[in-house]
């Protein structure tokens, strides 16, 4: 039986398919179980069994996910991790930051976006020129 070079692609495809099937069959012989990933001692006890130790029943409930047999209600807003600042604290912080900005001489951005863009372009050109001069002087 003679094959031309164009028929070779079918031979390679058939060989690849055969190897893939064999690899799948061999992988099916090995099974990974939950016990392989986590030993039985680390798995939590089933929800329907009562703990044997009375100290465990008197302990505070553990925070986090619990198996209740129901879908969780996602419409409940979570508790805040930190207390939010009050309006008075916000006012005080704003006043302090404004005073610090004035003390340091920082200017607020202008309300005109085009003027701000021009100012930044001019700053970039002068900064680049100054930096090049510093490099040439060997600083």
C-alpha positions, 0 to 999 in steps of 0.5 A: 500500500502506497501513501502520498505525502498528502495522505500522511496527515491522516496517518498522523491524526489517527496516531494522535487519536489513538494515543489520546484514547490510550492516555484517557483509558490509563487515566481512568484506571487511576482515581483521585479521591477526597481522602487523597487530598485531605485525610479523614481526620481533617474533614468536618463531622457531618451536620446531622451528628451531635458532638460527643463532647459537651464542651463543644456544645457549650462553645461559641458558634464558629464564624464563617460558612455553616451547612444549614441545608438552605440556600444563603440569603444574599440580600442581607447587608454585611456588617461593616468591618470598621465604624464609618466616620461621622460628619464631624470627623469628616469636617475636621479631616477636610479642614486639616487637609486643606490647612496642610495643603495651604501650608505646604504651598500646593496649588489646587488644579485649575477648573479648566482642563485645557489649561491644566493639560497645557501646564502639564505638557510645559512641565514635562518639557522643562523637566525633560530638558532639565534632566538631560542637562543634569545627565550631560553635566554628570550629576 
